[in-house]
Amino acid sequence: MPPPLQFSPSNLKSIHLLRALLREASYLPDANARTYFRHYIVARFKAYQPKRNATRVERPKDVGFSRRNNSTITERTRPKQRKAQKGLNYLRRVNLGERSCLEKVMFFAYGRVGKRRYALLEKLLGPDAPPEGESAPLQQLYYSNQRFLQFFDAPEKKTDAELTIDISTRYPRLHAVVKSQVVRGISMHRAIKGPKLTTSRLNAWERPMPIKRARNDVKRWYADTMSKLLPPLPDDEYNKLRGLASGEEKWTDSIPRRISAKSVDSPADDFELPHSVLQDGLALNKPSKADRPGGKQRPHNVTPRMMRRLYARILHLSCKLEWNEERSKWTATWGTLKDTTLKVYSAPVDEALFAGVDRSGRRIAQP
């Protein structure tokens, strides 16, 4: 029989943080966000669990992990606990209704940023056609087997001084997403420069461009494009997101916060009752201003209208891939704000209240 586990104060603090994080994640106002952050939190804590205490855990591809050595765990315990405490405070702000925090959490859950974005990108970077025996054109031209070179075709002459390098025809889905995102001008921050790379044929001394510099130009364009590319969502997830943004599906993910359990005390005697009343009065149990700050970024009640606006924002930054039978190619369908505009309802008003004034509120001159 193995010896019982010995919990130090540091271990107990980690356990309390794990439980608190999972509790706050269970109150997130979106089902995808709750599932994603539950897997993420468990995976991050499992990565820093000693192997002797390890248990089997589900490993989603978008939140995978590898276990650390005991020396690494001991060295990083305090910094990771501080990071977990910051994450707990952040989730509390989300559940209080702070819009900027809630928007960032939703971006993580729907793969616009973070680990899930890289997992969706990895699926997009797979070739449609099986690789042939020979290397990619740029790998042969630049004498390199680096991975980013396989996504491009051979350079084509644009002018006497410039060349264009387009994405390979073996990656039609990647080409469709990049081109459509550039045409629509959609991006999280800065837009993608162009659907293809335009580079110089000659250097400053009017000599052929060195191979190393040409290879670095391709690498720089590839890294910049991949950092700004928004990968497509699965069809079912995109359709559900579109329904929530347009109002076709009702938002029903609001989870009321459960009341903490309290112990049933024995009836207080005549001496303890005034003492407890005095203690409750001194405690001043009322909401803190830190929990409900004022100002422009003050928390907002998480309402269906607020969530619909947030879903519309995410839909505008999301797309799905569809196969066009007529053109025999992939097309990217992006979400638009046209179908997600909120209807404004105006109550009937007695016209007598505004008699004698124009639309701007000024009194009408009498003839």
Backbone torsions as a table, in degrees:
resi	resn	phi	psi	omega
1	MET	NA	124.7	-178.1
2	PRO	-67.5	150.2	179.5
3	PRO	-66.9	150.3	179.3
4	PRO	-64.9	149.2	-178.6
5	LEU	-70.1	137.4	178.1
6	GLN	-101.3	121.2	-177.4
7	PHE	-101.9	118.5	174.0
8	SER	-84.5	168.1	176.5
9	PRO	-56.1	-35.1	178.8
10	SER	-67.6	-40.2	177.8
11	ASN	-64.6	-41.5	179.6
12	LEU	-63.9	-36.8	177.8
13	LYS	-64.5	-40.3	178.0
14	SER	-64.1	-40.0	179.1
15	ILE	-64.9	-42.6	178.3
16	HIS	-63.4	-40.0	178.3
17	LEU	-65.2	-41.0	179.1
18	LEU	-61.5	-46.4	-179.8
19	ARG	-64.6	-40.9	-179.8
20	ALA	-66.6	-39.6	178.8
21	LEU	-65.3	-44.7	178.7
22	LEU	-64.1	-34.9	178.6
23	ARG	-66.3	-45.7	179.5
24	GLU	-67.0	-37.0	178.9
25	ALA	-65.2	-27.7	179.6
26	SER	-72.7	-13.0	179.6
27	TYR	-99.5	2.1	-179.7
28	LEU	-62.0	141.9	-172.3
29	PRO	-83.2	28.4	178.5
30	ASP	-149.3	136.0	-176.8
31	ALA	-66.3	-41.7	178.7
32	ASN	-62.9	-40.3	179.9
33	ALA	-66.3	-39.8	178.9
34	ARG	-63.4	-44.5	-179.7
35	THR	-66.3	-45.0	-177.5
36	TYR	-62.6	-49.0	-175.4
37	PHE	-74.0	-26.3	173.8
38	ARG	-64.9	-47.2	177.1
39	HIS	-63.1	-39.7	-178.1
40	TYR	-65.8	-45.4	-178.6
41	ILE	-64.0	-46.2	-179.7
42	VAL	-62.8	-41.0	-179.2
43	ALA	-65.1	-40.1	-179.3
44	ARG	-67.8	-37.0	177.7
45	PHE	-74.0	-35.0	178.2
46	LYS	-66.4	-31.1	-179.6
47	ALA	-64.6	-26.0	-179.3
48	TYR	-111.0	27.5	174.0
49	GLN	-99.8	131.8	179.3
50	PRO	-58.6	149.7	-176.5
51	LYS	-63.5	-29.5	-178.9
52	ARG	-68.4	-22.2	178.1
53	ASN	-105.3	9.3	-172.1
54	ALA	-72.3	146.7	174.1
55	THR	-130.5	160.9	-179.6
56	ARG	-69.7	138.8	-177.4
57	VAL	-141.7	146.9	176.7
58	GLU	-68.8	135.8	-175.9
59	ARG	-119.5	88.1	173.5
60	PRO	-64.2	149.1	-176.4
61	LYS	-66.2	-29.9	-176.2
62	ASP	-83.3	-8.6	177.7
63	VAL	-135.2	40.3	-179.7
64	GLY	-67.2	165.3	-177.6
65	PHE	-155.1	166.8	172.5
66	SER	-133.9	140.3	-175.6
67	ARG	-72.0	146.2	179.4
68	ARG	-94.4	160.1	175.7
69	ASN	-72.8	162.7	-177.9
70	ASN	-62.5	-38.7	179.2
71	SER	-65.1	-39.0	177.7
72	THR	-66.4	-38.7	179.1
73	ILE	-62.9	-44.9	-179.5
74	THR	-63.6	-39.0	-177.4
75	GLU	-71.2	-33.7	-173.0
76	ARG	-101.6	5.2	-175.4
77	THR	-60.5	-52.5	-177.2
78	ARG	-63.5	-48.5	178.1
79	PRO	-60.3	-38.8	-179.7
80	LYS	-69.7	-33.1	175.7
81	GLN	-66.1	-39.4	176.3
82	ARG	-64.5	-39.6	178.2
83	LYS	-65.5	-39.1	177.5
84	ALA	-65.2	-37.1	178.3
85	GLN	-65.5	-39.5	176.1
86	LYS	-64.2	-41.3	176.9
87	GLY	-63.4	-37.4	177.4
88	LEU	-64.0	-43.7	177.3
89	ASN	-62.9	-36.0	179.9
90	TYR	-66.7	-43.7	178.4
91	LEU	-64.7	-34.0	176.9
92	ARG	-65.2	-39.1	176.5
93	ARG	-65.2	-35.9	176.8
94	VAL	-62.5	-47.8	-177.9
95	ASN	-70.2	-21.1	173.8
96	LEU	-75.7	-16.4	176.4
97	GLY	105.0	19.6	178.0
98	GLU	-74.1	117.3	-167.6
99	ARG	-64.1	-44.5	-177.5
100	SER	-62.2	-40.0	178.5
101	CYS	-68.5	-42.0	179.5
102	LEU	-64.2	-38.8	178.8
103	GLU	-64.0	-41.0	179.5
104	LYS	-66.1	-40.8	177.6
105	VAL	-61.9	-40.1	178.9
106	MET	-68.5	-34.2	175.7
107	PHE	-62.5	-40.6	176.4
108	PHE	-63.6	-44.2	-175.0
109	ALA	-67.6	-34.9	-177.5
110	TYR	-99.2	15.3	170.8
111	GLY	72.7	25.4	175.2
112	ARG	-85.0	-24.7	174.0
113	VAL	-143.5	166.9	171.3
114	GLY	86.9	-165.2	-174.0
115	LYS	-64.7	-38.1	-178.2
116	ARG	-67.7	-30.5	176.0
117	ARG	-61.6	-42.8	178.9
118	TYR	-67.6	-34.0	176.9
119	ALA	-66.3	-41.1	176.5
120	LEU	-68.3	-36.0	176.5
121	LEU	-64.0	-38.4	-179.2
122	GLU	-63.1	-36.2	176.3
123	LYS	-68.8	-36.1	-179.5
124	LEU	-70.1	-29.8	-176.2
125	LEU	-81.7	2.9	176.7
126	GLY	-78.2	139.5	-179.4
127	PRO	-75.0	147.6	175.1
128	ASP	-77.3	-39.4	179.1
129	ALA	-95.6	144.9	178.5
130	PRO	-64.6	144.2	-178.7
131	PRO	-64.2	139.4	178.6
132	GLU	-82.4	175.4	-177.0
133	GLY	-66.7	-36.3	-178.0
134	GLU	-80.2	161.0	177.9
135	SER	-75.5	168.6	178.1
136	ALA	-65.8	156.0	-177.0
137	PRO	-56.3	-44.3	-178.8
138	LEU	-70.7	-30.7	176.7
139	GLN	-65.5	-36.3	176.0
140	GLN	-73.6	-39.5	-176.1
141	LEU	-70.5	-37.0	-176.5
142	TYR	-100.6	6.6	175.9
143	TYR	53.0	51.7	-178.7
144	SER	-150.3	146.0	177.5
145	ASN	-105.8	20.1	179.1
146	GLN	-63.2	144.7	-169.7
147	ARG	-64.3	-39.9	-173.1
148	PHE	-63.7	-21.2	-179.3
149	LEU	-72.6	-20.5	-177.1
150	GLN	-75.4	-10.4	-178.2
151	PHE	-89.0	5.5	-173.6
152	PHE	-125.4	151.7	172.7
153	ASP	-85.7	178.4	177.7
154	ALA	-68.1	149.6	179.3
155	PRO	-63.0	145.1	176.3
156	GLU	-120.1	144.6	-177.6
157	LYS	-76.9	123.5	176.6
158	LYS	-96.7	-53.0	173.6
159	THR	-137.1	-176.1	177.9
160	ASP	-66.3	-20.2	-176.4
161	ALA	-112.1	-7.6	-174.3
162	GLU	-131.7	153.4	175.0
163	LEU	-126.1	152.0	174.2
164	THR	-119.3	138.0	178.9
165	ILE	-123.5	114.6	-176.9
166	ASP	-100.4	164.6	177.0
167	ILE	-69.2	143.0	-174.2
168	SER	-63.6	149.2	177.2
169	THR	-70.6	-11.3	175.8
170	ARG	-76.0	-8.8	179.7
171	TYR	-124.5	65.5	-176.3
172	PRO	-68.3	-31.1	179.2
173	ARG	-67.5	-42.7	176.8
174	LEU	-62.4	-42.5	179.7
175	HIS	-63.2	-40.0	-178.6
176	ALA	-66.4	-41.5	-178.5
177	VAL	-68.8	-44.5	-178.9
178	VAL	-62.8	-46.5	-177.2
179	LYS	-64.9	-44.2	-178.7
180	SER	-67.3	-35.6	178.8
181	GLN	-68.2	-37.1	177.8
182	VAL	-68.0	-42.5	-178.3
183	VAL	-63.8	-41.0	-178.8
184	ARG	-81.7	-15.2	-179.6
185	GLY	68.8	34.8	-177.8
186	ILE	-94.6	134.3	177.6
187	SER	-166.4	159.5	175.5
188	MET	-74.8	-40.9	-178.5
189	HIS	-131.4	-93.9	177.1
190	ARG	-89.4	147.6	-177.0
191	ALA	-79.7	158.2	174.7
192	ILE	-67.9	140.3	-173.9
193	LYS	-65.5	-39.9	-178.0
194	GLY	-175.2	164.1	-179.2
195	PRO	-73.7	-14.1	178.7
196	LYS	-143.9	161.4	-178.5
197	LEU	-87.8	131.0	173.5
198	THR	-113.3	120.6	-175.9
199	THR	-133.2	163.3	-178.1
200	SER	-83.1	148.8	176.5
201	ARG	-85.3	-29.7	-175.5
202	LEU	-122.3	157.1	177.5
203	ASN	-91.7	-167.4	-176.2
204	ALA	-66.6	-22.1	-179.8
205	TRP	-97.1	17.2	179.0
206	GLU	59.4	34.5	176.0
207	ARG	-112.5	159.1	178.2
208	PRO	-56.3	141.1	-178.0
209	MET	-61.4	130.1	176.9
210	PRO	-60.0	146.7	-176.7
211	ILE	-61.4	-40.5	-177.6
212	LYS	-64.5	-41.2	179.5
213	ARG	-69.1	-39.9	178.0
214	ALA	-62.9	-40.1	178.0
215	ARG	-65.7	-38.3	178.5
216	ASN	-68.8	-32.4	175.9
217	ASP	-63.7	-42.4	177.8
218	VAL	-65.1	-42.3	179.8
219	LYS	-63.0	-40.2	-179.3
220	ARG	-66.7	-42.6	179.1
221	TRP	-66.5	-40.3	179.8
222	TYR	-64.0	-45.2	-179.4
223	ALA	-65.0	-40.5	179.9
224	ASP	-66.5	-40.5	-179.7
225	THR	-68.3	-43.1	-179.1
226	MET	-66.4	-29.9	179.1
227	SER	-72.9	-19.4	-178.7
228	LYS	-109.9	-7.4	-176.6
229	LEU	-74.8	136.2	177.4
230	LEU	-104.6	106.0	-174.4
231	PRO	-69.6	153.5	-179.7
232	PRO	-72.4	151.7	176.6
233	LEU	-90.2	158.4	170.8
234	PRO	-58.5	151.7	-173.7
235	ASP	-59.6	-45.8	-177.5
236	ASP	-65.4	-37.8	178.9
237	GLU	-69.2	-39.5	178.5
238	TYR	-65.7	-42.6	-179.1
239	ASN	-64.6	-39.2	177.7
240	LYS	-67.0	-40.0	177.9
241	LEU	-62.7	-40.7	178.8
242	ARG	-65.7	-38.5	177.7
243	GLY	-65.2	-39.1	178.3
244	LEU	-68.7	-36.2	-179.4
245	ALA	-73.3	-34.2	-178.7
246	SER	-86.9	-12.3	-178.9
247	GLY	91.9	0.7	177.8
248	GLU	-66.7	-33.3	175.2
249	GLU	-109.8	136.5	-179.4
250	LYS	-80.3	141.4	176.1
251	TRP	-81.9	115.1	-177.0
252	THR	-127.3	27.4	-175.9
253	ASP	-96.0	13.9	178.6
254	SER	-76.1	122.1	-178.8
255	ILE	-114.1	117.4	178.6
256	PRO	-68.2	143.5	-179.9
257	ARG	-71.2	131.1	-179.6
258	ARG	-76.3	142.8	179.5
259	ILE	-79.3	133.8	-179.6
260	SER	-65.9	145.2	-178.6
261	ALA	-72.0	145.4	178.6
262	LYS	-125.9	143.4	179.3
263	SER	-74.8	144.2	179.1
264	VAL	-85.0	109.9	-178.2
265	ASP	-85.7	159.6	175.6
266	SER	-72.1	154.7	-179.2
267	PRO	-57.5	133.7	-178.7
268	ALA	-76.5	144.9	178.4
269	ASP	-84.0	-177.6	-176.5
270	ASP	-65.6	-23.8	-179.3
271	PHE	-84.9	-37.9	-176.6
272	GLU	-76.1	-28.2	-176.6
273	LEU	-63.1	-50.5	176.7
274	PRO	-62.9	-33.1	179.5
275	HIS	-65.8	-41.7	179.3
276	SER	-67.9	-36.6	177.6
277	VAL	-64.2	-39.6	178.1
278	LEU	-65.6	-41.1	179.5
279	GLN	-65.2	-40.8	178.7
280	ASP	-64.9	-35.0	178.5
281	GLY	-69.6	-37.3	178.7
282	LEU	-73.1	-28.2	-177.4
283	ALA	-68.9	-29.9	-179.6
284	LEU	53.5	58.4	-178.4
285	ASN	-73.4	91.2	177.1
286	LYS	-143.0	158.4	-178.3
287	PRO	-58.0	136.7	179.6
288	SER	-81.3	151.1	176.1
289	LYS	-67.5	-21.5	176.7
290	ALA	-69.4	-29.7	178.4
291	ASP	-78.7	-31.7	-179.6
292	ARG	-127.7	69.3	-178.4
293	PRO	-68.9	156.9	178.5
294	GLY	-96.6	-172.3	178.6
295	GLY	99.8	-172.0	-175.0
296	LYS	-66.4	-37.2	-177.5
297	GLN	-95.4	27.0	-178.3
298	ARG	-66.3	152.9	178.6
299	PRO	-61.7	154.7	-176.7
300	HIS	-126.3	143.4	174.1
301	ASN	-64.0	130.8	-178.3
302	VAL	-75.6	100.3	-176.9
303	THR	-110.9	162.9	175.8
304	PRO	-57.4	-35.3	179.3
305	ARG	-66.0	-42.9	178.8
306	MET	-63.9	-43.3	-179.4
307	MET	-67.3	-35.4	178.5
308	ARG	-65.6	-39.8	175.7
309	ARG	-63.5	-39.2	180.0
310	LEU	-68.4	-40.6	176.1
311	TYR	-63.5	-36.5	177.4
312	ALA	-65.1	-37.8	177.3
313	ARG	-63.5	-43.2	179.3
314	ILE	-69.5	-38.6	179.2
315	LEU	-61.9	-36.8	178.6
316	HIS	-63.1	-25.7	-179.7
317	LEU	-101.5	14.2	-176.3
318	SER	-125.4	157.9	178.3
319	CYS	-148.3	169.0	172.0
320	LYS	-137.6	153.4	-178.2
321	LEU	-98.5	134.3	178.2
322	GLU	-131.2	144.2	179.3
323	TRP	-89.4	122.4	179.4
324	ASN	-91.2	112.2	-177.4
325	GLU	-69.5	-35.9	-177.5
326	GLU	-67.3	-44.5	-178.3
327	ARG	-93.7	-8.2	179.0
328	SER	56.2	51.3	177.8
329	LYS	-157.2	166.6	179.0
330	TRP	-83.1	141.1	174.9
331	THR	-127.8	141.2	179.4
332	ALA	-99.1	124.8	178.8
333	THR	-103.5	115.9	-178.6
334	TRP	-99.0	150.1	176.4
335	GLY	-72.9	141.9	179.2
336	THR	-118.5	156.9	178.4
337	LEU	-87.0	0.9	-177.0
338	LYS	-67.7	-41.5	-176.9
339	ASP	-90.1	2.0	-176.3
340	THR	-114.8	12.9	179.1
341	THR	-71.1	136.5	-179.2
342	LEU	-78.5	138.6	178.9
343	LYS	-78.2	138.8	178.7
344	VAL	-102.3	120.5	-179.7
345	TYR	-101.8	127.5	179.8
346	SER	-114.3	130.6	179.0
347	ALA	-79.6	147.3	178.4
348	PRO	-64.2	139.7	-177.3
349	VAL	-124.6	139.7	177.8
350	ASP	-68.5	124.2	-177.6
351	GLU	-67.0	-17.9	-179.6
352	ALA	-67.1	-22.9	179.4
353	LEU	-67.5	-27.2	-176.4
354	PHE	-113.6	24.6	178.4
355	ALA	-71.9	136.4	176.8
356	GLY	90.1	2.9	178.0
357	VAL	-130.0	154.8	178.3
358	ASP	-88.7	-170.2	-176.8
359	ARG	-66.6	-28.0	179.0
360	SER	-85.8	0.0	178.1
361	GLY	90.1	6.1	179.8
362	ARG	-89.1	148.2	-178.8
363	ARG	-70.8	135.3	-179.5
364	ILE	-76.8	129.9	-179.5
365	ALA	-68.1	133.8	178.6
366	GLN	-81.8	138.3	179.4
367	PRO	-69.8	NA	NA
